[in-house]
């Protein structure tokens, strides 16, 4: 595509606070497009527990077609504890999209923003700036909807394939290389697994080691999942990029979000060879829905991640500049003392949105 074309963005607000945090992100994108020579076309579509409750489907075929045709997909949050499938699992179109579009790389950055307090002593001086890359289409999640339950036991099956692992590790090494080129000092890529117990993870680690040989400029190492969790809550600044299986990544990325202030500060992306979905790490938070308390920062930063991905995909310098401008605006707002309800403050969704818009 040319830089003069409008970037078509599929917008799936979802459930709970999803639409509430999506609105500020779209405002930010609309404000920034003219200043960097970009054009956006937003198309909204239904997905989530609300749609399932009305129709019996998590999302219609028209939503899937829209996502297929769009340049990128923005997703708010989906699922409600009170709305479930007959097997008692929650409605999760975000997971379905990963499978439909083969979005194998779940990218979960965790950067401590100036002015935000971490639970880790010393983090304000040393900083936290790491990325968890979670394989997003297989692992234990490959068993979703396929588990076997009897009166006496339940079984789920973990799946790790060579094809997906090779692509995942290539993606991860390239990301570590880009971070190094941008000035990351002492960085590298850590494979997080449980290869000392499970054959599947020994297989996973072996493919990682094969891939590492093709990227000699990136420091590569391994760490067991339990040791990783212990190290993250003691010295998170020692980590750069981590890559791991789906379930482990699901857990670790929530842990790292907690290190930087909470889920409301944690953006994410699920990326494949052609398609990508960008969404906050947090859930639908029905307990605060409609109260104006939701922190939109993670959604706004997810929009910035989308711009960075579009810049790389289409060679759009303006999109890369826009992503940097959004991140700088967010940093300025928190350094200036804004304190969302999530942190025990009194600044709601509209306050954070206005402050970011004013800083652009």
N, C-alpha and C positions, 0 to 999 in steps of 0.2 A: 504494500500500500504506500501511497505518497503522503507526505506530511500535511498536504492540503485536505486530505480526506478526513471525514469525521470518524472517530473511533467509536464503534458501537459497543456499548456496555450493557450486558444483561444484568438486571437488578432484581435480586430475590431477597425481599425484606425478611420473610420468614415469620417467626412467632415471637410472642413476648416482647422483649425490648429490642428485638431485631430491627423492626421498622423505625424505632425511636433513635437508634444510633446510626442507622443508614442515612436518615435525612441530613444530619450535619456533614457526613462524608460527601454526599452529593453537592451540598452547598460549597464545600471547600473545592471540589473539582470544578464546579461552575465558575467560581471566582478566579481560579488560577489559570483556566484554559486560555483566556485572552492574553495574559501577560507572557506566556511562553509559546504562543503560536499553535495551540492545540484546539481541536474541536471534539466535543463529545456528543453522542446521541445515546440517551438512556432509555431502555425499554424495561418496564417492570413486569414481573410475572409471579404467579403464585407457587408456593412450595411450603411444606411443613405440616405440622400437626393440625393446624386450623383447616387447611385444605383437605387433609385426610378425614377429619371429622365430618366435613360436608359431603365429600365425594367417595370416600373409601380408598383414595390414592394419595400418596405423599406429594405427588406433583403430576400435572397433566403432560401429555405428549407434546403439547405446544410449548411448555417450558423447556423441555429437553431440546426441541428443535431450535428454540431461541438461543439457548446456550451453545448449540453446535454452530450457529451462524454468527454469533457475536465475536468480537475481538478479545473480550475478557468477561469474566463473571464476578460480580460483587454479591456476596451473600451476607445477610445480617446474622441471624441465629435461628436454628430450627429445633423443634421438639418441645413438648410439654409433658411434665410428669403425669398429668391426669389423662392424657390421650395416648393409648398404646395399641399395638397390634394384638391379635388374639393370643400370641405366645408371650405376652406381657413385656415385650421389648418396646423401646420408644421409637417414635417416628423420626427417621434420620435421613432426609434426602441428601444432606451433605455427604454422607458416606456412599450413597447410591451414585452420586455424581462422580466420585473418585473412581468407581468401578466402570461406569459408562464411558468416561473419557480417558481412562487409563492414567489417572493423575497419581503417579507412583511416588513422587517426592513431596512430602509434607514439610514445608519450611517454617520453622517456628523461632524467629529471632527473639532474643531477650537482652535488651540494652537498658541499663539504668539511666534514666533521664535526669539531668541536673535539677535539683530541687525536690526530687522524690526520694524518700527514705527507704532504705532496704532493711530487711530483718537481719542482715549479715553485718557484723561488726567489721569496720574497715572498708566496706564496699564504697562509701562515699569518697574515700581517698584513692582506692585502687581501681574502682570502676568495674562494671559488669558489661560485657559485650560479647555474647556468644550466640550460636545458632544450633538448635536441635533439628536435624533432618530425620524425619520419621517416614519409613516406607509406608505408603498409605493404601495399598490395594490388596495386600495379602497378609502374611504373618498369622497371628491368631484371629484377626478380623476376617480372614477368608472364610471362617466358619460361621459368620453372621447369618442367622436364619437357617443354618444347616445342622446345628447341634442336635445330639440325640439325648433325650431325657426319658428315663424310666422311673419306676417307683423306687429303685434301689441305687441308681447312679445317673450321672450326667457326663457327656463327653463332647468336647470341642476339639477340632483338629487345626494345628498350625501348618501353614504352607509357606515355604520359601523356595523360589525358583531362581535358576541361574540367570535367565533373561532379565527379570525384573531387578535382581540384585546387581547385575553388571551395569544396568542403566542408572540405578540409584547411586552406586559408588562413583561412576563417571561424573554424574551431576554434582555429587558432594565434593569430589576433588577439584572440579572446576570452580565451585563456589569458594573453596579454601584458597585457590590460586588468585581469584579476583580480590578477595579480602586482603591477601598478602600484597597484591599490586597496589591496593588503595592505602597501604601503609600499616597494615596490621603487623605488629612486631611480636615475634615468638609464637606465632599461630601454628595451626596444623589441623589435622583431621583425626578424630578418635572414633574407632569402631567400638560401640557398646553392645555387649552380648552376654551370653551365659554359656560360652563354648566349653567350659570345664564340666558341664553336666549334660547338655543336650547335643545330639548329633546334628540337628538342624542348624544350631548356632555355630558349630564347628565348620559346617558347610558354608554358612554365611561369612564367617571370618576368613575362610580360605579364598573365597572370591574377592573379598576386600584386599587381601595380601597380593593377589594376582593383579588387581587394578592399581595398587600402590606402585608397582614396578614401572608403570607407564607414567607416573607423576613423581619423579625423583625430587622435584623442588619443594614438595609439600611434606612436612614432617608427619608421618603416619604412625599411630600407635593403637593399642587395644586396652580396654578396661571392662571388667565385669560390671553388670548392671547394678549390683548391690554396692560395690565399691564406688561407682560413679555417683550414686545418690548420696553416699556419705561425703564424698569429696565436694560435691556441689554446695552443700550447706556449710562447708568450712572454708573453701577457697575457690569460689566460682570464677574468679579472675584468671585462674590457671587454664581455663577452657576457651577454645576458639570455636571450631565446628565439630559437632558430634553427629554420627549417623547410626541408626539403630532400627530394630524391627518395630512393627506397627504398635503393638500393645505397650512395649517398653517406651516408645516415643510418645505415646499418648500420656503416659504417667510422667515421664521426665519433663515434657513441655509444660505441664501444669506446675510442676515443682519450680522450674526456672521462671515461670510467670510470677510465682510467689516471691521470688528473690528480687524482682524489680518493681514491686508495689502491688501486684495483683493481676487478675485476669483482665481487668479493664485497661491495662497498659500493654497487653500482649497481642500483636497482630499475627497473622499467619497466611500461608498460601499453600494450595495443593496444586502441583505443577506436573504436567506431562510433556510429551514431545511436541504437542500442538496446542493443547488447551490448558487453562489455568483458572482456578477459583480462589478468590481472596476474601477472607472473613476474619473477624476477631476470634481469639481463642475461647472467649467466654460463651456461656450458654444463654438461654432465653430469660433467665431470672424473673419468672412470673411473680415473685413476691414483691418486686418493685415496679412492675409493669404499669405504665400510665401515671406514674408519680413524678416524672421528670428528674429522677435521681440517677439514671444510668449514665455511666462514664463512656462517652463516644470516642475516647482517645484510641483504643485498639482498632476501631473501625476506620478512623481517619488514617491511622498508620498502615492499615491494610490497603487502603486506597493508594497510599504512597508506594507500597510494595508493587501494586498493580502497575503503576506508572513506570517503575524501574524495570519490570518485566517487559512491558510494551516497548520501552526504549531499546532494550536488548534485542527483542524479537524483530522490530521494524526499523531499527537504526534511527530512532527519533531522539535527537539531542534535547529537544524541548521537553519531552516526557521525563528524561533523566533529571533535567533541571527542576522540573515541577516537583518530582519526588523529594529532591534535596530541600527545596523551599518549604514543603510541608513539614518535613522533619525538623528543620530549623525553627519554624513557627511553633511547633509543639514544644520544643526545648525551651524556647523563649517564654512561653506561657507558664510552664512549670517552674522555671527559674524565677519567674516573677511572683510566685507564691500561690497560685491557684491550688485549691484543695478540694477534690471531689468528695461526695458523700462516701465513696468507697474507702477513703482514707480518714474518715471521721470528720470531714470538713462539711461545708455548707454549699459548695458549688455543684449545681446540677448540670443536666445535659445542655441546656441552653447557655449557661454561663461558660462552659468549656468551649462550646461551638463558637460563641461570639468572640471569645478571647483568641482562638486560633485564627478565625477569619480576620480579626483586626491586626494580627501579626504577620499576615501574608503580604 
